[in-house]
Amino acid sequence: NEYKSNAKLASIDNKKLEIAKAQLLNSFANEKAAAAKSLEASLKNEEIAKTVRFTKKIDDILTEAESYLGTPYRYGGMTRRGIDCSAFVLSVFGAAVGMNLPRVAAAQAQEGERVEKSELQKGDLIFFAHKGGSRISHVAIVENVTEEGEVKFIHAATSRWVMISSLNDSYWGPKFRFAKRILTQETFNSNFA
């Protein structure tokens, strides 16, 4: 009789043991899922932080560019007393991002990734050719793209000073040739983040 009761107790203990084992495994699985969720949230937060830092860097570029508004245009000039379009761009990117761009617009046009006009963003460079040709002779920085798609850019205008113009302008619009993205999220992440 005692043998039967010990067998029943062992059977009950085995059941309890199986239940406890299942609960323990379940708790491990839940902890693993929670840890995975936490890691996923952490990675997502890091991506958001990188995007915020990138956006801030683009804003830094535009803040630096806007600090030149009203600076007189001077062919070959490289200072705030007088500056030309390519020196303006290289000075802005140098000061705001620490990038070393070539001195002339045609050489700057060889940098970065080509961007369609419809995909332009703040901080992109846009290139122009005068006299209807294809030789790049002017460069500007995209300052804003309105909801309607109007592209506003900041540049050292040959005839005046550093100013903001629009690609809708009858003078600049026809001279637009192409655009380049010098600073991408990827290059920013690998070099600055």
C-alpha positions in Angstrom: 0.0 0.0 0.0 2.8 2.3 1.0 4.4 1.5 -2.4 1.2 2.6 -4.3 1.0 5.9 -2.4 4.7 6.7 -3.1 4.0 5.9 -6.8 1.0 8.4 -6.7 3.2 11.0 -4.9 5.9 10.5 -7.5 3.4 10.8 -10.2 2.0 14.0 -8.7 5.5 15.3 -8.2 6.4 14.5 -11.8 3.3 16.4 -13.0 4.2 19.4 -10.8 7.7 19.1 -12.1 6.5 19.1 -15.7 4.2 22.1 -15.0 7.1 24.0 -13.3 9.4 23.1 -16.2 6.8 24.3 -18.8 6.4 27.6 -16.8 10.1 28.1 -16.5 10.6 27.5 -20.3 7.7 29.9 -20.9 9.3 32.5 -18.7 12.6 32.1 -20.7 10.7 32.5 -23.9 8.9 35.6 -22.6 12.2 37.1 -21.4 13.8 36.3 -24.7 10.9 38.0 -26.6 11.1 41.0 -24.2 14.8 41.3 -24.7 14.4 41.1 -28.5 11.6 43.7 -28.3 13.9 45.9 -26.2 16.8 45.5 -28.6 14.5 46.3 -31.6 13.3 49.5 -29.8 16.9 50.4 -29.0 17.9 50.0 -32.6 14.9 52.0 -33.8 15.7 54.8 -31.3 19.3 54.8 -32.6 18.1 55.1 -36.2 15.8 58.0 -35.2 18.7 59.6 -33.4 20.9 59.3 -36.5 18.2 60.8 -38.6 17.8 63.7 -36.2 21.6 64.3 -36.2 21.7 64.2 -40.0 18.8 66.7 -40.2 20.5 69.0 -37.7 23.7 68.8 -39.9 21.7 69.9 -43.0 20.2 72.7 -40.9 23.8 73.7 -39.8 24.7 73.9 -43.5 21.8 76.2 -44.3 22.4 78.3 -41.2 26.0 78.8 -42.3 24.8 79.6 -45.9 22.3 82.1 -44.7 24.9 83.9 -42.6 26.4 84.9 -46.0 23.2 86.6 -47.2 24.1 90.0 -48.6 27.8 89.2 -49.0 28.9 90.9 -52.3 29.7 88.7 -55.3 33.3 88.9 -56.4 34.8 86.7 -59.1 37.6 84.7 -57.5 36.6 86.0 -54.0 36.8 83.7 -51.1 35.9 85.9 -48.1 32.9 87.6 -46.6 34.1 90.8 -48.2 33.4 89.3 -51.6 32.8 85.7 -52.7 32.0 83.7 -55.9 29.5 80.8 -56.2 31.9 77.9 -55.8 33.9 79.5 -52.9 30.6 80.2 -51.2 29.7 76.5 -51.5 33.1 75.2 -50.4 33.2 77.7 -47.5 29.7 76.7 -46.3 30.3 72.9 -46.5 33.8 73.3 -45.0 32.6 75.3 -42.0 29.4 73.4 -41.3 30.5 69.8 -42.1 34.2 69.9 -42.4 34.0 68.7 -46.0 36.7 69.7 -48.5 35.1 70.4 -51.9 36.9 71.4 -55.0 37.4 75.1 -55.7 35.4 75.5 -59.0 31.8 74.7 -59.8 32.6 72.3 -62.7 34.8 70.2 -60.3 32.2 70.3 -57.5 29.7 68.9 -60.1 31.8 65.7 -60.1 31.2 65.1 -56.4 28.3 63.3 -54.7 25.3 61.4 -56.1 23.1 62.6 -58.9 19.6 63.6 -57.8 16.5 64.1 -59.9 15.0 67.5 -59.8 11.8 66.1 -58.3 13.8 64.5 -55.5 15.7 67.6 -54.4 16.1 68.2 -50.6 17.6 70.9 -48.5 21.4 70.9 -48.7 21.6 69.4 -52.2 23.8 71.2 -54.8 22.3 72.4 -58.0 24.4 73.2 -61.1 23.8 75.7 -63.9 25.2 76.4 -67.3 25.2 80.0 -68.8 24.7 80.8 -72.5 22.7 77.7 -73.1 25.7 75.4 -73.1 26.5 72.3 -71.0 29.6 73.6 -69.3 28.9 74.1 -65.6 29.5 77.7 -64.6 27.4 78.2 -61.5 26.5 76.3 -58.3 23.9 76.8 -55.5 22.7 75.1 -52.4 19.0 74.0 -52.1 17.6 76.1 -49.3 14.0 74.8 -49.4 11.5 72.8 -51.5 8.0 74.1 -51.0 4.9 71.8 -50.8 4.1 72.9 -54.3 7.6 71.7 -55.4 9.2 75.1 -55.9 12.9 74.8 -55.3 14.5 77.8 -53.6 18.3 78.0 -53.5 21.0 80.1 -51.9 23.9 81.2 -54.0 26.4 84.0 -54.7 24.7 85.5 -57.7 27.1 86.8 -60.4 25.3 90.1 -60.8 24.7 90.9 -57.1 25.4 89.2 -53.8 24.6 86.0 -51.8 20.8 85.7 -52.1 17.9 83.3 -52.3 16.4 82.6 -55.7 13.9 80.1 -57.2 14.2 77.5 -60.0 10.9 78.9 -61.1 12.7 82.2 -62.0 12.7 82.9 -65.7 16.5 83.6 -65.5 17.7 80.6 -63.4 15.1 77.9 -64.4 16.3 77.4 -68.0 20.0 77.4 -66.9 19.5 74.5 -64.5 21.4 71.4 -65.6 21.4 68.8 -62.8 21.7 68.3 -59.0 24.0 66.4 -56.7 23.6 65.2 -53.1 26.9 65.8 -51.4 25.9 64.7 -47.9 23.7 61.6 -47.7 22.4 59.9 -44.6 24.8 57.0 -45.3 27.9 59.1 -45.7 26.9 61.1 -42.6 26.4 57.9 -40.6 29.8 56.5 -41.6 31.7 59.8 -41.2 30.0 61.9 -38.6 27.4 59.9 -36.5 
